Amino acid sequence: MKNTLLLAVVCLLAIGCNNTKEENKMNDTHFIETLQTRVSVRHFTGEAVSAEQTEILLRSAMSAPSAVNKQPWDFIVVNDTMLIRQLGEALPNSRCGNGAGVVIVPCGNLQKTLEGEGQEFWIQDVSAATENLLLTAHAMGLGAVWTALYPNQERIEKAREILHFPEHIIPLCLVPVGVPAEQPQVKDKWKTENIHYNNWAE
Ligand SMILES: Cc1cc2nc3c(=O)[nH]c(=O)nc-3n(C[C@H](O)[C@H](O)[C@H](O)COP(=O)(O)O)c2cc1C
């Protein structure tokens, strides 16, 4: 009787483990689909993005890889509607005037980077964080778009006038985030001619 019970428990545990593996597989498929259906969203309903949603976005951004794990980033979260409007007026490319609930500004912090040549890694590091942010927004049913600041000095200075960040902070981009008011078509970017196996000559 004791042995039968023990066997039953072991079987149940094994089934449980298999289920978890299956679920993980399903989740992975879902993740890949989410990743491949992200699009830039530039028009929003004007609804708010909550502090909890914003924290999820920032946690994902900070989960990005970075060279030597330096994490040479800071994020300015703009949730003041007056400031969002000002950004939109000063930087029309940023789409900040289109009803975004929050604008996140991923920045490189030159006081946290590697020394010398490695300093430039901040650009890749903050780009990786930005992509995580965009994908997470999409996974949450929000819309977002990467809009360029760096390397355009004029845009950076306009953003500095409004957001007052110090000289060692370089904003990579402005990312307006909000409830989508448009559903842009997903672009098919799959091009086999962009792939080169083993060496370029083949
Ligand atoms: C470095 C970079 C700079 C960008 N700058 C802008 C921008 O200033 N304004 C804008 O509306 N979109 C900007 N975008 C978004 C691109 O236009 C968009 O990613 C591209 O057209 C592909 O469309 P998709 O994101 O929907 O796949 C930028 C994207 C990147 C990666």
The ligand as an SDF file (V2000), in Angstrom:
LIG
                    3D

 31 33  0  0  0  0  0  0  0  0999 V2000
   18.2260   54.0800  -34.5070 C   0  0  0  0  0  0  0  0  0  0  0  0
   16.7540   54.2910  -34.8720 C   0  0  0  0  0  0  0  0  0  0  0  0
   16.2980   55.5710  -35.0240 C   0  0  0  0  0  0  0  0  0  0  0  0
   14.9520   55.7980  -35.3130 C   0  0  0  0  0  0  0  0  0  0  0  0
   14.4810   57.0750  -35.3550 N   0  0  0  0  0  0  0  0  0  0  0  0
   13.1750   57.2950  -35.5710 C   0  0  0  0  0  0  0  0  0  0  0  0
   12.6540   58.6180  -35.4910 C   0  0  0  0  0  0  0  0  0  0  0  0
   13.3720   59.5690  -35.2400 O   0  0  0  0  0  0  0  0  0  0  0  0
   11.3050   58.7930  -35.6910 N   0  0  0  0  0  0  0  0  0  0  0  0
   10.4710   57.7320  -35.9600 C   0  0  0  0  0  0  0  0  0  0  0  0
    9.2670   57.9470  -36.1280 O   0  0  0  0  0  0  0  0  0  0  0  0
   10.9510   56.4590  -36.0330 N   0  0  0  0  0  0  0  0  0  0  0  0
   12.2510   56.2170  -35.8270 C   0  0  0  0  0  0  0  0  0  0  0  0
   12.7500   54.9320  -35.8290 N   0  0  0  0  0  0  0  0  0  0  0  0
   11.8510   53.8000  -36.1210 C   0  0  0  0  0  0  0  0  0  0  0  0
   12.1070   53.2380  -37.5220 C   0  0  0  0  0  0  0  0  0  0  0  0
   11.6150   54.1550  -38.4770 O   0  0  0  0  0  0  0  0  0  0  0  0
   11.4190   51.8560  -37.6420 C   0  0  0  0  0  0  0  0  0  0  0  0
   11.9650   50.9650  -36.7110 O   0  0  0  0  0  0  0  0  0  0  0  0
   11.6020   51.2810  -39.0470 C   0  0  0  0  0  0  0  0  0  0  0  0
   10.9060   52.0210  -40.0060 O   0  0  0  0  0  0  0  0  0  0  0  0
   11.1140   49.8260  -39.1110 C   0  0  0  0  0  0  0  0  0  0  0  0
    9.7460   49.7570  -38.7610 O   0  0  0  0  0  0  0  0  0  0  0  0
    9.2360   48.8370  -37.5620 P   0  0  0  0  0  0  0  0  0  0  0  0
    9.8860   49.3170  -36.2910 O   0  0  0  0  0  0  0  0  0  0  0  0
    7.7420   49.0110  -37.5500 O   0  0  0  0  0  0  0  0  0  0  0  0
    9.6330   47.4260  -37.8660 O   0  0  0  0  0  0  0  0  0  0  0  0
   14.0760   54.6950  -35.5170 C   0  0  0  0  0  0  0  0  0  0  0  0
   14.5620   53.3950  -35.3570 C   0  0  0  0  0  0  0  0  0  0  0  0
   15.8900   53.1910  -35.0160 C   0  0  0  0  0  0  0  0  0  0  0  0
   16.3800   51.7810  -34.7850 C   0  0  0  0  0  0  0  0  0  0  0  0
  1  2  1  0
  2  3  1  0
  2 30  2  0
  3  4  2  0
  4  5  1  0
  4 28  1  0
  5  6  2  0
  6  7  1  0
  6 13  1  0
  7  8  2  0
  7  9  1  0
  9 10  1  0
 10 11  2  0
 10 12  1  0
 12 13  2  0
 13 14  1  0
 14 15  1  0
 14 28  1  0
 15 16  1  0
 16 17  1  0
 16 18  1  0
 18 19  1  0
 18 20  1  0
 20 21  1  0
 20 22  1  0
 22 23  1  0
 23 24  1  0
 24 25  2  0
 24 26  1  0
 24 27  1  0
 28 29  2  0
 29 30  1  0
 30 31  1  0
M  END
$$$$
